């Protein structure tokens, strides 16, 4: 079941939890309908023009053979079988290749969710608070800055998933209603460069910046540091893998060849069936056209799994569920009296659920020019450093 929410809406964490619960109850109590009787998710309307054309062409051939008495009908069981075999191989290749791409897209997004949860857990529990000396040097008033930084990291992790969704769908205009919620999510992440071309990659730089910030301001363990750097590298690999699926379609030559084979097979059917079926040939040709073109059309639709159709991956729902997981992590109070003394906090989390998931973020102080959440322009940084030297 696909999500009915979109990221131009703003919902709190409580509203998202309510949506998740209602969606689950709906799935449990929804009346099951056989797939053969379902309308949503089918592609009948998309193949109807091909069916109509095949029916009209079949009727024209049958009319010529019936009223002129010409005996030009092709009646060759071997030829018909050979045509069907070749078309079956072509459609099988098309379906297999498209489904493999669809499934790889699902695996990559599942990997993204797993890495996001793992990095959030590691940051929340295994990164120590900043050292007192570093707090005084940075001008920070209390040790709560470490917790605020962790909450900001959760927001960056969630924003990366939302940014990747919009990036894969080609939604890059800030005036697009679907992107407004994403822009609101970025408002609390330092001085974000909104003119960036690849927002997922830019947000991975923020994560790298936080890891470097933790290395220099906290007594972080070397293994934890390595773990965090590995997660950032994995984020980059996932972004590249998703872009590969988006920018490397099935070769055009295969698409053209398969399309021509299917049409050639359908146009030869009336002359093959006229002697046995007579005018029933028209109906059989239409049904056969639906079967063949439907399989080919499904393969074409799932070739790119990042769309918003009923057969594409439900990225909206995946982002919502990730936001709920991050909210669960940040509402968990780390144990202080022992490893088994976890408690669930009541404060709000900054793992914002935007666009369908946007809880109110915890207040964060205005970041200083040297904080991890600010990626300033390189030329400006060089001029500043040169000024310090002078």
C-alpha positions as CSV (number, residue, x, y, z in Angstrom):
1,X,0.0,0.0,0.0
2,X,1.4,3.3,-1.0
3,X,1.6,6.4,1.2
4,X,-1.0,9.1,0.6
5,X,1.2,11.7,2.1
6,X,3.7,14.0,0.3
7,X,6.5,16.1,1.5
8,X,4.9,19.5,0.9
9,X,2.8,18.8,4.0
10,X,4.0,19.3,7.6
11,X,3.1,16.7,10.2
12,X,4.4,16.3,13.7
13,X,6.0,13.1,15.0
14,X,2.7,12.3,16.8
15,X,0.7,12.7,13.6
16,X,3.2,10.5,11.8
17,X,2.9,7.8,14.4
18,X,-0.9,8.0,14.1
19,X,-0.7,7.7,10.3
20,X,1.5,4.6,10.7
21,X,-0.9,3.0,13.2
22,X,-3.9,3.7,11.0
23,X,-2.1,2.4,7.9
24,X,-1.3,-0.8,9.7
25,X,-4.9,-1.3,10.9
26,X,-6.2,-0.6,7.4
27,X,-3.9,-3.3,6.0
28,X,-5.1,-5.8,8.6
29,X,-8.8,-5.1,8.1
30,X,-8.8,-4.3,4.4
31,X,-10.9,-6.7,2.4
32,X,-8.7,-8.8,0.1
33,X,-9.5,-8.5,-3.6
34,X,-8.1,-11.0,-6.1
35,X,-5.4,-9.6,-8.3
36,X,-7.3,-10.4,-11.4
37,X,-10.1,-8.0,-10.3
38,X,-7.9,-5.1,-9.1
39,X,-7.9,-1.9,-11.1
40,X,-5.3,0.2,-9.3
41,X,-1.8,-0.8,-10.2
42,X,-2.9,-2.3,-13.5
43,X,-1.9,-0.9,-16.9
44,X,-5.1,-1.6,-18.9
45,X,-5.6,2.0,-19.8
46,X,-2.0,2.4,-20.9
47,X,-2.2,-0.5,-23.4
48,X,-5.8,0.3,-24.6
49,X,-4.6,2.2,-27.7
50,X,-2.5,-0.8,-28.8
51,X,-5.4,-3.1,-28.2
52,X,-7.8,-0.9,-30.2
53,X,-5.3,-0.6,-33.1
54,X,-4.8,-4.4,-33.1
55,X,-8.5,-5.0,-33.1
56,X,-9.1,-2.6,-36.0
57,X,-6.3,-4.1,-38.0
58,X,-7.6,-7.6,-37.3
59,X,-11.1,-6.6,-38.4
60,X,-9.7,-5.0,-41.6
61,X,-7.8,-8.2,-42.4
62,X,-10.8,-10.4,-41.7
63,X,-13.0,-8.1,-43.8
64,X,-10.6,-8.4,-46.8
65,X,-10.4,-12.1,-46.5
66,X,-14.1,-12.5,-46.0
67,X,-15.6,-10.2,-48.7
68,X,-13.0,-10.7,-51.4
69,X,-12.6,-14.4,-51.1
70,X,-8.8,-14.1,-51.3
71,X,-6.9,-17.1,-50.0
72,X,-3.9,-15.2,-48.7
73,X,-4.2,-16.3,-45.1
74,X,-0.9,-17.6,-43.7
75,X,-1.5,-20.9,-42.1
76,X,1.7,-22.3,-40.8
77,X,1.8,-23.9,-37.3
78,X,5.6,-23.9,-37.4
79,X,5.8,-20.2,-38.2
80,X,3.2,-19.2,-35.6
81,X,5.1,-21.3,-33.0
82,X,8.4,-19.8,-34.0
83,X,7.0,-16.2,-33.7
84,X,5.6,-17.0,-30.3
85,X,8.8,-18.5,-29.1
86,X,10.9,-15.5,-30.1
87,X,8.4,-13.0,-28.7
88,X,8.3,-15.0,-25.4
89,X,12.1,-14.9,-25.1
90,X,12.1,-11.1,-25.8
91,X,9.5,-10.3,-23.2
92,X,11.1,-12.6,-20.7
93,X,14.4,-10.8,-21.1
94,X,12.6,-7.4,-20.8
95,X,10.8,-8.5,-17.6
96,X,13.8,-10.1,-16.0
97,X,16.1,-7.1,-16.7
98,X,13.5,-4.6,-15.4
99,X,12.6,-6.6,-12.3
100,X,16.3,-6.9,-11.4
101,X,16.7,-3.1,-11.6
102,X,13.6,-2.7,-9.5
103,X,14.8,-5.2,-6.9
104,X,18.3,-3.6,-6.8
105,X,16.7,-0.3,-6.1
106,X,14.8,-1.7,-3.2
107,X,18.0,-3.3,-1.9
108,X,19.9,-0.1,-2.1
109,X,17.2,1.8,-0.2
110,X,17.0,-0.9,2.4
111,X,20.8,-0.5,2.7
112,X,20.3,3.2,3.1
113,X,17.8,2.7,6.0
114,X,20.1,0.2,7.7
115,X,23.1,2.4,7.5
116,X,21.1,5.4,8.7
117,X,19.8,3.6,11.8
118,X,23.3,2.2,12.5
119,X,25.0,5.6,12.3
120,X,22.2,7.3,14.3
121,X,22.6,4.7,17.0
122,X,26.4,5.0,17.0
123,X,26.3,8.8,17.2
124,X,23.6,8.9,20.0
125,X,25.3,6.3,22.3
126,X,29.0,6.1,21.4
127,X,30.1,9.6,20.8
128,X,31.1,11.2,24.1
129,X,30.3,14.8,25.0
130,X,32.8,17.5,24.1
131,X,35.7,18.1,26.4
132,X,35.4,21.1,28.7
133,X,38.5,22.7,27.2
134,X,36.9,22.5,23.7
135,X,33.7,24.0,25.0
136,X,35.5,27.0,26.5
137,X,37.5,27.5,23.3
138,X,34.4,27.4,21.1
139,X,32.5,29.7,23.4
140,X,29.8,27.2,24.2
141,X,28.0,27.6,27.5
142,X,27.3,24.0,28.6
143,X,27.7,20.4,27.7
144,X,24.3,20.3,26.2
145,X,25.8,21.4,23.0
146,X,27.0,17.8,22.4
147,X,23.4,16.6,22.6
148,X,22.2,19.3,20.3
149,X,24.9,18.4,17.8
150,X,23.7,14.8,17.9
151,X,20.1,15.8,17.3
152,X,21.3,17.9,14.3
153,X,23.1,14.9,12.9
154,X,19.8,12.9,13.1
155,X,18.2,15.7,11.1
156,X,21.0,15.5,8.5
157,X,20.6,11.8,8.2
158,X,16.9,12.1,7.6
159,X,17.4,15.0,5.2
160,X,19.9,12.9,3.2
161,X,17.2,10.2,2.6
162,X,14.6,12.9,1.6
163,X,17.2,14.6,-0.6
164,X,18.0,11.4,-2.4
165,X,14.3,10.7,-3.0
166,X,13.9,14.2,-4.7
167,X,17.2,13.8,-6.5
168,X,16.2,10.5,-8.1
169,X,12.8,11.9,-9.1
170,X,14.3,14.9,-10.7
171,X,12.5,17.3,-8.2
172,X,15.2,20.0,-8.0
173,X,13.2,23.2,-8.3
174,X,12.6,24.9,-4.9
175,X,9.2,26.3,-6.2
176,X,8.0,22.7,-6.7
177,X,5.3,22.0,-4.0
178,X,6.9,18.6,-3.4
179,X,10.2,20.1,-2.4
180,X,8.9,22.8,0.0
181,X,8.9,20.4,2.9
182,X,12.5,19.4,2.1
183,X,13.6,23.0,2.1
184,X,11.9,23.6,5.5
185,X,13.9,20.5,6.7
186,X,17.2,22.1,5.6
187,X,16.4,25.5,7.3
188,X,17.7,24.2,10.6
189,X,21.0,22.7,9.2
190,X,23.5,25.5,9.6
191,X,24.2,27.7,6.6
192,X,23.1,25.3,3.9
193,X,24.1,26.0,0.3
194,X,20.7,25.9,-1.4
195,X,22.3,26.3,-4.8
196,X,23.9,22.9,-4.6
197,X,23.3,20.5,-7.5
198,X,23.6,17.2,-5.7
199,X,22.0,17.6,-2.3
200,X,22.5,14.1,-1.1
201,X,26.3,14.5,-1.7
202,X,26.3,17.8,0.0
203,X,24.6,16.4,3.1
204,X,27.2,13.6,3.2
205,X,29.8,16.3,3.5
206,X,27.9,17.6,6.6
207,X,28.1,14.1,8.1
208,X,31.9,14.0,7.4
209,X,32.2,17.4,8.9
210,X,30.5,16.2,12.1
211,X,32.8,13.2,12.3
212,X,35.8,15.5,12.0
213,X,34.3,17.8,14.6
214,X,33.8,14.8,17.0
215,X,37.4,13.7,16.4
216,X,38.8,17.1,17.4
217,X,36.4,18.1,20.2
218,X,35.7,14.7,22.0
219,X,37.6,11.8,23.3
220,X,36.0,9.5,20.8
221,X,37.2,5.9,20.5
222,X,39.2,5.1,17.4
223,X,37.0,2.2,16.5
224,X,33.9,4.3,16.8
225,X,35.5,7.0,14.6
226,X,36.3,4.3,12.0
227,X,32.8,3.0,12.2
228,X,31.3,6.5,11.5
229,X,33.7,7.1,8.6
230,X,32.7,3.8,7.1
231,X,29.0,4.8,7.3
232,X,29.7,8.0,5.5
233,X,31.6,6.1,2.8
234,X,28.6,3.8,2.5
235,X,26.2,6.7,2.1
236,X,28.3,7.9,-0.8
237,X,28.3,4.4,-2.4
238,X,24.5,4.1,-2.1
239,X,24.0,7.5,-3.7
240,X,26.2,6.4,-6.6
241,X,24.4,3.1,-7.0
242,X,21.0,4.8,-7.1
243,X,22.2,7.2,-9.7
244,X,23.6,4.4,-11.7
245,X,20.1,2.8,-11.9
246,X,18.6,6.2,-12.8
247,X,21.1,7.1,-15.5
248,X,21.8,3.7,-17.1
249,X,18.5,2.5,-18.7
250,X,18.2,-0.7,-20.8
251,X,20.0,-0.1,-24.1
252,X,17.9,1.6,-26.8
253,X,18.6,-1.1,-29.3
254,X,16.9,-3.8,-27.1
255,X,13.9,-1.5,-26.6
256,X,13.4,-1.0,-30.3
257,X,14.0,-4.7,-31.2
258,X,11.5,-5.9,-28.6
259,X,8.9,-3.4,-29.6
260,X,9.1,-4.4,-33.2
261,X,9.0,-8.1,-32.5
262,X,5.8,-7.7,-30.4
263,X,4.1,-5.6,-33.1
264,X,5.2,-8.0,-35.9
265,X,3.7,-10.9,-33.9
266,X,0.4,-9.2,-33.2
267,X,0.0,-8.0,-36.8
268,X,0.5,-11.6,-38.1
269,X,-2.0,-13.2,-35.8
270,X,-5.2,-12.4,-37.8
271,X,-4.0,-14.2,-40.9
272,X,-2.9,-17.1,-38.9
273,X,-6.3,-17.6,-37.1
274,X,-8.8,-16.7,-39.9
275,X,-9.5,-20.1,-41.3
276,X,-10.2,-21.7,-37.9
277,X,-11.8,-18.9,-36.0
278,X,-13.3,-16.6,-38.7
279,X,-14.7,-13.4,-37.0
280,X,-13.7,-14.6,-33.6
281,X,-10.2,-13.8,-34.8
282,X,-10.8,-10.1,-33.9
283,X,-11.6,-10.9,-30.2
284,X,-8.7,-13.3,-29.9
285,X,-6.3,-10.8,-31.4
286,X,-7.4,-8.1,-28.9
287,X,-7.0,-10.4,-25.9
288,X,-3.6,-11.6,-27.2
289,X,-2.5,-8.0,-27.7
290,X,-3.5,-7.2,-24.1
291,X,-1.5,-10.1,-22.8
292,X,1.7,-9.3,-24.8
293,X,1.6,-5.5,-24.5
294,X,0.7,-5.6,-20.8
295,X,3.8,-7.7,-20.0
296,X,6.0,-5.4,-22.1
297,X,4.5,-2.3,-20.5
298,X,5.0,-3.5,-17.0
299,X,8.7,-4.1,-17.8
300,X,8.9,-0.6,-19.1
301,X,7.3,0.9,-16.0
302,X,9.4,-0.8,-13.4
303,X,12.6,-0.2,-15.3
304,X,13.0,3.0,-13.3
305,X,11.9,2.2,-9.7
306,X,12.2,5.8,-8.5
307,X,8.9,7.2,-9.9
308,X,5.6,7.8,-8.1
309,X,3.4,5.2,-9.8
310,X,1.7,2.4,-8.1
311,X,4.3,-0.1,-9.3
312,X,7.3,2.1,-8.2
313,X,9.0,2.0,-4.9
314,X,7.1,3.9,-2.2
315,X,9.9,6.3,-1.2
316,X,7.6,8.6,0.7
317,X,6.6,5.8,3.1
318,X,10.3,4.7,3.5
319,X,11.3,8.2,4.4
320,X,8.4,8.4,6.9
321,X,9.5,5.1,8.6
322,X,13.1,6.2,8.8
323,X,12.0,9.4,10.5
324,X,10.1,7.4,13.0
325,X,13.1,5.3,13.7
326,X,15.3,8.3,14.2
327,X,12.7,9.9,16.5
328,X,12.7,6.7,18.5
329,X,16.5,6.8,18.9
330,X,16.7,10.4,19.9
331,X,13.9,9.9,22.5
332,X,15.9,7.2,24.1
333,X,17.8,8.4,27.2
334,X,21.3,6.8,27.3
335,X,21.9,4.6,30.3
336,X,23.8,6.2,33.2
337,X,23.5,3.5,36.0
338,X,24.2,0.5,33.8
339,X,23.9,-0.9,30.4
340,X,20.3,-2.2,30.9
341,X,18.8,1.1,32.3
342,X,17.4,2.5,29.0
343,X,14.5,4.9,29.3
344,X,12.3,6.6,26.8
345,X,12.4,10.4,26.9
346,X,9.4,12.6,26.5
347,X,11.1,15.4,24.7
348,X,10.6,16.1,21.0
349,X,13.2,14.9,18.6
350,X,14.9,16.8,15.8
351,X,14.7,13.8,13.4
352,X,12.2,15.9,11.5
353,X,9.5,14.1,9.6
354,X,9.1,16.5,6.7
355,X,6.9,16.6,3.9
356,X,5.0,13.9,5.4
357,X,7.2,13.9,8.5
358,X,8.2,17.0,10.3
359,X,8.2,17.0,14.1
360,X,9.2,20.2,15.8
361,X,13.0,20.2,16.1
362,X,14.7,20.8,19.4
363,X,16.1,24.4,19.7
364,X,19.6,24.7,18.4
365,X,21.9,27.7,18.9
366,X,23.0,29.7,16.0
367,X,26.1,27.9,14.7
368,X,29.4,29.7,14.8
369,X,31.5,30.0,11.6
370,X,33.8,27.3,12.9
371,X,31.0,24.8,13.8
372,X,30.6,21.5,12.0
373,X,27.2,22.4,10.5
374,X,28.5,25.2,8.4
375,X,30.2,24.5,5.0
376,X,31.5,27.9,3.9
377,X,32.8,28.7,0.5
378,X,36.4,27.6,-0.1
379,X,37.5,31.0,-1.4
380,X,36.0,32.7,1.6
381,X,37.8,30.3,3.9
382,X,41.1,30.9,2.1
383,X,40.8,34.6,2.4
384,X,40.0,34.3,6.1
385,X,43.0,32.1,6.6
386,X,45.3,34.5,4.7
387,X,44.0,37.3,6.9
388,X,44.9,35.4,10.0
389,X,48.4,34.9,8.7
390,X,48.8,38.6,7.9
